[in-house]
């Protein structure tokens, strides 16, 4: 595939959508890792995929079905006394099995299911662009209010209860942002690629720099860098975008492991 296709107007909108989502998912992934809830991204992504497939026989848009399924899963998680990665793992299993069963028993469901699990960045449309723009705008606008509260809750768990400060506003906003990001990421990048974008950049950044703001900056830089590399490679090599992005992020994770191993062999402090 020739180089000029990278500048084809047909791919400008998908490129912008993916760029916006790489910023949002990697940034939210840093907070999920800080809260030790990183598996939530995987569970919500697969629940969104199941909802998108289930929307087909109901005659509603896949985006609406995916958002509803992910929102219901998040609400159910919020009703638990203390959610953990074990609950998110169960959510993953239910979402994956549901998507596969619905795909096998729904007209054109197999095609839709495969698209949701693999990603369909090149077929995203204006609603995806509007949703991605809104997600990034709300996230960046709310971050100055949201971030201190999430940090305080993580490192001082009794802060809100001891001071009689309601914790539900920031929890609700953060949960809503994660749900919307998981849904849009699943529809555009695929369930596994969306999870990789949530998971890998923050995992790598947290061991490379000191300081929360530097960690956030590096997380976003790594996420965007892997996205740009995957977009170029998938276009030039004529490969599906979702698996290409996942491989790029996996390669970054492997580099992190090898570098950490080399540092330990050289006598550097451990992780």
N, C-alpha and C positions, 0 to 999 in steps of 0.2 A: 504494500500500500504506500503510495507516494507521500512525501512530506507535506504537500500543500493541503491535504485533507485536514490537518490540524487547525488550519485557519478557515475552514469551510464554515459559512454562516449556519449551516445545519447543526453544527456541534457547539455553537457558542452558548446557547441556553443550557444544554446539559452540562457543559463545562462549568458555568457559573453556579448552577445548582449543586454540583459535586463540590465545588470550592467552598461554598457557604456551609454545606453540611460537614465538610472536613474540619472546619473551624469549630462549629457547634459541638459535634460529637467528641472531638478530642478534648475540648475545654470542659464539657460536662463529665467526660471520662476521668479527668483529674479529680473532680469532686467525688465521683463515685469511688475511686480508689482511696481517697482520703477517708471516706466514710466506711471503707471496707465492704462496699456493696457493688463491686465491679461486675459480678455475675448477673445483676439485675438487667444489665444491657442485653445479655444473651437471652434471658428469659422473655423480656418484653419484645425483643426482635422476633422471636419465634411465635409468640402470641399474636403479634401484628401480622405475621405471614398467614397464620391460621385464619385470622379475621378477614384478611384480604381475599382468601379463597372462599370463605363462607359467604362473602358478600355477593359472589357471582350468581348463585341461584336465587338470591333475594332481590336481584335487580338494582342493587345500590352500588355506588362507586367503590372500588377496592380501597381507596384512601379512607373513606368513611368507615368501612368495615374493619380495616386495620386499626384505625384510631379507637373505635369502640371496644374492640377486643383488648387492646393494650391498656386502655383506661380502666376497664373492668378488672383486669388482672392487677393493676396498680392499686385499685380500691380494695380488692380482696387482700392484697399484701398489707395495706395500711390498717386493716382490721385486726391483724395479728398482734399479739402483745409485743413481740420483738422479732421482726423479720431477720432472716439470715440468708447466707448464700445457699443453704440447703433448700430453703423455700424457692429461691430463684432457680435452682437446679430442677426442682419439680415443675416449675413453670415452663422451663425449657423443654422438658420431656413431653408435657402436655401439648405445648404449642407445636412441636415438631410432629408428634404423632397425629394431632388433629389436622394439621396442614396436609399430611400425606394421605390420611383417610379421606378427607374432603376432596382432595385433588383426584383420587382414584374413583370417586363416586359422583363426580360432578361433570356436567358437559363442559368441555374445554378447561376443566379444573386443573388437569395435569400441566397444561401450558402455563396457566396463571401461577400455579404453585411453583413450578420451576423458575419462572421469572422472578417471583418474590424471594425465593431462596438464593437465586444466583444474582439478582439485581437487574435493573432495566434502565440504567442511567441514560442511554441514548434515546429512550422512548419517553422520557419525562416531559412534562408539558407545563403550561403556564401556572396551573394550580400548585404544582410542586415548587415552582420558582417563587410564587407568592408566599407559600408556606415556609420555605427556607429563609426568605428575606425576613419574614415576621419573626421566625424563631431566633435568628441571629440578632435582630434588633432588640427584641424583648430581653434576650439573655445578656447582651452587653449593657443595656440600659439598667437592668435590675441587679447587675453583679455587685455594684458598690454597696447595695443594701443587703443582698443575699449572702455574699461571701463571708462577712464577719459573723453572721448568725450560724452559718454552717460550720465554720471553724470553731466557734464557741461551743456549739453542741457536741462536736467531736471531742474536743480536748477538755471541756468542762461540762460533763453530761448533766449535772444538777443545776447548771446556771439558770435556766429558764424557770424551772419549778421552784428553786430557792428564792428567786426574785419575783415570783408570780408574774412572769412575762409569758404570754401565750406563744407557744412554739408552732402551732398549726399553720400560721400564715406562710412562714418561710418553707415549711415542709411541703405544704400544698403547692406552692409555686415551683419549688425544685422538682417535685414529683411530676408536675404537669410538663415542665420543660423536658425532662428525661423521656416521658411518654411520647411527646410530639417528636423529639429528636429520633427516638427509636423507630417510630412509624415512618417518618420521612426517610431515614437512613435505610430502613429495610426495603421500602419501595424503590429507592434509587440505586442503592449499592448492593442490596441483598442482605439477608439476615446475618450470615457469618461475617461478611465484610463490614457491616455496621458494628457488630460486636468487636471486631478487630480494631476498628477506629476508636471505639470507646476505650479499649483495653491497652493496646500496645504503646501508643505514644506516652501516656502517663507512666506506665510501668518502666519504660526506659528513662524518661526524664527525671523521675524521682530519685534515681541513684547517680545521676550525673551532676546535679547542681544542688546547692544549698540555698534555702530561702524559698518561700511560697511563691512569690511573684516570678522569680526566675524559673521555677518549675512550671508554672502556668505558661510562661512565654515559650519555653523549650517544648512543652507538650504540644502546643498549637503549631509551632514551627515544624516539628517532626511529622505531625498529622498532615499538614498541608504539603510538606515536601514529598511524603509517600504518595499522596493523592496525585500530585503533579507528575511524578515519575510513572505511576500506574496508568494515568490517562495517556501519556505520550507512548508508553510501551504498548498498551492495548491497541492504540490506533495504528502505530507503525508495524506491529507484528500481526495485526488482525486477530486479536485474542479477546475473549470476553472480559469485560472490565472488572466485574466483581472478583473472580478468582485472581486476576492480575493484581488488584489492590491488596487482596489478602496475602498473596505471596510476597509483595513488597513489604508489608507490615511484618509478616513472619520473618523475613530476612533481617529486618531491623531488630526484631527480638533476638534472633540468633546472634547477631553482632554484639548485642548487649551481654548475652550469656558468655560468649567467647572473651569479650573484653574483661568481664568480671572474673572469669577463670584465670586469665593472664595476670590480672592484678593480684589475685590471691597467690599465684605461683611466685610472683615477684615480691611478695611480702607486703603488698598494700593492704590497708584495712578492709574488712569484708563489708558486705552489703548491710 
